[in-house]
Amino acid sequence: MVDILGPADAIGAVTTRPADLRVFGADDTWIADCSSATSEDGTDLTAAFFNGLLANMRSVWRGNGSQLDGITPVIADTGSPDTGMLRAIQHLMQRGLTNYAADIGAQNAVVVTVAPAPVELRAGLQLRVKLAYDITGPSTITVNGFPVKSLTRADGSPTVNGDAFKGQIAVVEFDGTAFQIVGTGGRVLSAPRTYYVSAVSGNDANPGSLTAPFRTIQRGVNEVGRLQLNGYTGTVLVADGTYPESVNLPSVSQNGAAVLIGNETSFSNCFINSPAGSAIIAASPGANWTVGGFKLIGRAAPGDAGNALWVPASGRSIGYRNIEFGYCPGVHINSTGGEVVKLGPIAISGSSGAHVFANGGSMGSGVAYGVTLIGSINFTSGFVVAINGGRTSYIYTLVSGAATGPRYLAAMNGVISVLGAGESYYPGDTAGSKNTGGQYA
């Protein structure tokens, strides 16, 4: 280490800092001149004063630390060049080390420690955070042990699935109450946008182009969720393959259309085989998507019975077509307050609690699209179930096959409309039932 800004080889210079015996009071002190050229009544400065200045300047100089090799200083110890202090300050700003930190928290609960620690959380404090997890819903952030704060979108609303992703360096700024993710909402479209996904050749670090696709469907739909659609369509095209994931569809902004498409000719070639939870979920407010061209299997998980399609609340919707429904321990289509619409033909190759389950939500199909039943299919509660005020109008044409179990269940003010088609309209080998205000007509 080279001497910086010191007296160098001056007579009497020392290499160990002498003790600082100054006593600092409550008021600022200043240096006074002598009253005349011959008087000695000015401020009597000691070496401790100059050593204090040297120490502070050296801390700025060396505050950049070392380069990535852990040895070479960012600002070389080269004595006292006239530009040394300037370069030290420039590099401190350029490297941004004082406001950068890696997330060490959990999903939707960001935790960071920056150095030096902020004295307070003050409006305007801006940090750069490398996220350890995808943002999948309302989130929080904890900075250096200060009280937990909400992490919001730029408009102050809670974060939603797709706002930020694992590995992203997110810029967050404190507004006096919460930390906003700067620029949340993504680019504004001026034309339709398509992202590509491939289980064979994809990588989630790719840009999602035709020649460099994403690896997971979740990565693709998250990208659409980041767009401001501006009336255009954001599409995710998925290549044939097996995708072991539970896909959570993000919110859609600015009146556009969001579309998720696999193989609409051979549905089973594009297989979402969820290891835990429903195959496709529209959980985020404003998640309004059209999906088609998949085989779907769900599996039970905490808080999720394991459905093929699940819309868990109002303000969300899924339109579907060209889907093969495999075995699901829950139901094939679960509308719990939200809306599901059949837009095309489907196939059913696996049993479930019900094919259609409207629990306070709605399920509709105004056109009699074809339904093909493959193999031995059983529905334990009914092919169509409507409870808790749920409403269904599931019109269809049976292409082939049969099912066992009740044809329907309407209970607790649930309504099933078959447009007068009769009691035996739906597949099943036992009669349907109505109770506690349920209606079937």
C-alpha positions, 0 to 999 in steps of 0.5 A: 500500500502506497502513501496517499496525500501524506507528508511523504519524505518530509523531515519528522514524518511518521508512519503510525498515526499519533494519538488524537487528544483534541476535545470536541464540544457541542458547537462548530469551531473554526480557524482564526487568523492572527490579528496582525503579521507580528502577533501570535493570537490565531488558532494554534493547529496541531498535527491531529487536525491535519491527520484528521483531514488526511484520514477522511480523504484517504477513506474516500480514496480507499472506500471503493475497495478492491476489484473482483480479484480481491487484491487490486484496489479500484483506485490505485495507491499512487501517492497524491495525483491531483485527480485521485479524489475526483476519481474516487468519488466518480468510482463510488458513484459509478460502481453503486455499491452503497445502494446495491444488495442481493435478496436473502429473503423468501418468495414475496418477502424480499430482505436486503442489507446494504452498506453502509446501513441507512440512518432512516428510511426516507422518501427518495431512498433508491436501492438496486436489488437482485431478486432471489425469487419471482414476484408472484403476488403482494410482496414486502421488503425489509431493509437492514432490519427496519420495519417491513414495508410493502413492495408495490407497483409504480402506481402504488397498487400491490405487486402481482404475479409477473411484476419481477422475476428471479435474478432480475435487478429491480430498482425500488424507491421508497415513497415515504410509506412503501417501496415502489418497483420503478417502471412496473408495468413493462413496455407499451406495445405498438404491435402484437408480441409473441414469446416462445417456449420449448421444453427441449431447446429452451432456457429461461435466460433466453429472450423468448424468441423463436430461435432462443425460446424460454424453457418454462411456460411460467417464464413466458406468461410472466413476460406477457404480464409485464407488458402494457398491451395497449389493445394488442395481443400478447401470445405465448406459443409452447412447443410439444413436450412435457412441462412439469409446472403449475402455471400461474397466469399473471394480470393483463393490462391495458385492454389487450388479449393474453393467449397461451397456445400449445398444440391445438391439433394433437392436444396431448403432445403439449403436456402440463403435468403439474407436480403440485397444485392445479395445472393452470391458475388465474389467481391474480386480479385482472388475469384474463387469458385464453388457453388452448392446445394442452393436456392438463393434469393437476395434483393436490398441494396445500390450499389447492385440491389439484385441478386442471383449470382454476379461477379462484376469485372474481375479476379473473377469467379463462377461456379454453379450447382444444384441451385434453383433461387428464386425471385431477384429484380436485376437479377439471374446471374450478370456477370459485367466483371467477369466470370460465368459458369453453371456446372449442372442442375438448377431450377427457381422458382422466377421472375427477371429482367433477368436470365442471365445478362452479362454486360461486363462479360461472362456467359457460359454453354458448356453442355445443362444442364437441366433447370426447370421452376417452377410456373409463371416466368417473366423476364422483360428485357429478359431471357438472356441479354448481353450488353456493350460487354458482352458475353453469350453462355448459352446452355440448355435443358428445362425440364419443365415449361414456362416463360413470357417476352422477350426471349433475349436482345443483345445491345451495342455490347453484344453477345449472342451465341445459336449455331444457335438454332434460335430466339425462343430458350430461354423461353419467350412469346415475341421476343428478340431484338438486337440494337446498335451493339448487336448480336444473333446467 
